[in-house]
Amino acid sequence: FLVNNFSPLVSISLQLVFFITTMIEQYESGFLGNFSSALKKIFTLGK
């Protein structure tokens, strides 16, 4: 159980951390171009 669910949990947590950090960076440095590129990065990592 733990072994089977460990890697999905790690990948999900890493994606959450990446998403939060990119959101903070976008919020600090101003938006739309950087935000869309960050979303593209997130979606490509998700696949």
C-alpha positions, 0 to 999 in steps of 0.5 A, a space after each residue: 500500500 505505502 509503496 504503491 502510493 508513495 511515488 504518486 504522492 511525491 509527484 503530486 506534492 512536487 507539482 503543488 510545490 512547483 505551482 505555489 512557487 511559480 504563483 509567488 513568482 508571478 505575483 511578485 513580478 507581474 503577470 500574463 506572459 509569465 503566468 501563461 508560460 508557467 501554466 504551460 510548464 505545469 501542464 507539460 510536467 503533468 503529462 
